[in-house]
Amino acid sequence: MDPLTLFALANGAVSAVKAGCKLYKDIKGAAGDVTDVLKDLDNQWEKLHPPNKPPSIEQKNHFIKTRNEVVINNKKANAGEHTGLYTEIGNHLGTYFDNYYKCKFIFEEEERKSKTEVYTGDDSLGKRALQRVLMKKQLEQMGTELREIMVYQSPAELGALWTEVNDMMEVMGKQQKSLIIKQFEQQQIIKRRQAQRRQQQLYRLFFGIGILVIIFGAMGIFMVVAHMRTQMYPQYGLEFLPSTEEERRQQSQPQIYVGR
């Protein structure tokens, strides 16, 4: 895959981890008896909206939604749904690190090649270098943001999950580096071969068109010459090919018709 696709996958994984952490925190926080939580929400509602200050429809709907979320998350927590969510967060986190290291190694390989190979692409070297720098910074920023959320803003077990996955992916990333670079080089070879095949096909197409143009052009010239010959030298016949001397002599002799 190209770096832009890998970056998009990493970005999607980050969004999924952030959403999962928030949901995990909400569900985990709603575990146990939520009677006091609901009672506290009701007390706050009554203080904010006494009888002489009725709430708006939007405020009332928001309060009902918040109260329902507490009840729903409590049921999920008591049913153990946060356990499955923990695994799901780990999978998304692994996807982020996987694509992060792939992007990193592809950038390193492109930088190495830029020192030994002549670039022939459409984008300028400056644009490509700027794109790599921005994407690397954004990927690193994603990791910093995830670490902040999981370590400092989530339950302790999510912080431990971050550390474990980060350490594991760092080791696996080093192991996969040579394989990723080899795969990248193979993809580049395939792309070059495909480009060469397309170029050869275009050459064949243009060559065939050129041959047809020459053939039809020559036929047109022959037809024009034959027409001019019939106009200027009708004694040679009106056929495409001029008559031979023997054919003209036979045609000039009187024809004898034998009746019955």
N, C-alpha and C positions, 0 to 999 in steps of 0.2 A: 504494500500500500504506500501511497505518497504521504508526506508529512501532514498535509492539510487534512486528509481523511483520518489519520491517527490522532491529530489534534482534536478533531471534532468528536471522536470516540472518547478521548480522555475527558473532554469537557462535559459530555453527556454523563459519564460515570461520576464526575464530581457532583453534578446536580443531583444525581440519584443518591449519592452518599449523604449529601446535606439534607435532602428531604427525609431519608431514612433515619438519620440521627435525630432530627426534630421529632419524628413520629415515635421513635424508640424512647426518647426522653419523656414525651407526653404519656405514653402507655406505661412506662416504668413508674412515673410519678403518680399515676392513678391507681397503682396496685393497693390492695387492702380495702379497708372501709373508707368510703368517700362521703359518708354522711356529714362529717364536719366540714368538708370542702364545699359541699352543696349548701350547707347552712350558712357558711361564710359568704358565698356568692349571693344568697338571698338577702343577707343582712346588708351587704354593700349596695345591692339594688334598691332596697327600701330607703337607705340613707340618701342615695343619689336622686331618687324619684319619690318624694313624699306625696300624699294625696293632692296637695295644692300645686304640684309640679309634675304632671303626667308625662311619661316618656313618648318619644316619637315612635312611629312604626319601625323605622330602621334600628333604633336603639333597642326596642323590644325584641326584634328578630335576632339581633346580635347576641343579646342575653340568652335567649332560648338556644341558639346555636352553641354558645359556649357551655351552657349547662349540659346539653346533650352530648357534646364531645367528651366531657368529664365522665359521664355515665358509660359511653361507648368504650372509651379507653380503659376504664376500670374493668369492663367485661373482657376486653382483649387481654389485659394484663393477667387477670385471674385465670384466663384460659391458656396462658403461656404463649400467646402469639408473639411476644417480644423475642422469644428464643429464635423463631424462624426469621424474624426481622434482623437479628444479630448476624445470622449466616448470610442473609441477602446483602447487608452492608459490607461484609467482608468480601463477597464476590465483586461488588461494584468497586471496592477499593483496589482489589487485585487488577481489575480492568484498567483503572487509572494508571497504576504503576507500570503495568505491562506496556501500554501505549506510550507512557512517558519515556521509558527506557528505549523503546523502539525509535521514537523521535530523536532522542539524544544520540543514539548510535548512528542514525542516518545523517544527522547534522555533522557529526564527527567525520563520517566517511566523505561527505560532500566537501568539507573543509580540506580534507587530505587530498582529494582529487583535484580541487581547485589549484593546488600547488604544482601538480604534475600533468594536468590535462587542460587542453584549450576548450573553453566553454563556447558552445554553438547554439544555445537556446535563444528564445525570443526575449526574455526578460534580461535587464541589465545586471551586471555583477553586483552593483550597489543595491539594487532592489532585492535580489536574492539574499544578499548578506543581511539586509535590514529585516527581511521577513524571518530569517532564521533567528536573529537576535530577539525580535519581538515574541516569537512563538516560544522560545526557551524561557524568556522572562515570565510569560503568561503561565506556562506549565509549572514553573517553580512557585509562582504566586498561588496557583491552585493548591499545590501541596502545602504551602504555609497556611492557607485558609482552612484546609481540611484538618491539619494538625491542631490549629487553634480551636476548631469546633469540637473535635473528638476528644482532645486531651483536657481542655479547660472548660468546655461548655456542655459536656455530656457526662452520663454516668461513668464511673471509673472503668468499667469493663470495656467501654468503647475506646478509652485511652489506651488500654492494654492491647486491644485489637489493632489499633494504629501502629503501635510499636512492633508488634509481632509481624504484621504484614509488611511493614516498611523494611525490617531487617531481612525477612525472607526474600522479598523481591530484589533487594540489593545484591544478595548472594546469587539468586537465580539470574538476575540481569547480567552479572559478570560472566556467568556460565553460557548465557545465550548470546553474548555479544558477537562472537565469531560466527555463529550460525545466522544471526540476523544480518550481519554484513554480507555473508555469502549469499543469502537469499536476495538481498538488495542488489548485489552485483549480477546475479542470475536474471533478475527482473529487468535490469538495465540492458543486458545482452539481448533478452527477448524483445525489448522495445526497439533496440537498434536493428535487429533482424527484421522485425515487422516494418520498420521505416524503410529499410532497403528493399523489401519485397514490394511495398507500395510504390517506391520510386521506379523499380524495374517494370512494374505493371503499367505505370504512366508512360515510360519510355516505349514499351511495346505498343500501347494504345496510340501514341503520337506517331510512331513509325508506321503502324497500319493505316492510320488516317492519311499520312503523307503518301504512302503507296497508292491508296485509292484516289487521292487528288491527282497524282501523276497520271494514273491510268485513264481516269475520266477526262483529264485535260488533254492527253494525247488523242483520245477518241474524238473529242470536240474539234481539235485541230485538223484531224484527218477528214472529218465530215465537212468542215469549212473549206478545206483544200479541194475535196471532191466536188462540192457545190460550185466553187469558182471555176474548176476545170470544165464542168458541164456547160457553164455560161460562156466561157471564153473559147473553148475548143469542143463544140458540139459534135464535130466529126469523129471524135473518139468515143461516142456513145454517151448515153445518159445514165449508165449504170455507175455504181460506186467505184468499180475498177474500170479503167479505160480498156477499150477493145484492142485486141492485137491486130497486127497488119493482116494476117490471114482472115480473121473474123470480119474486118472491114472490107476486104476484097470479096468475100462471099456475100456480104450484105449488099455490095454495089452491083452484083450481077443480077440480070432480070430473072424474075421468078416465073417458072413454067408450071401452069396448072393443067392437069390432065383430067378431063371430064369423063363421065361414064358414057 
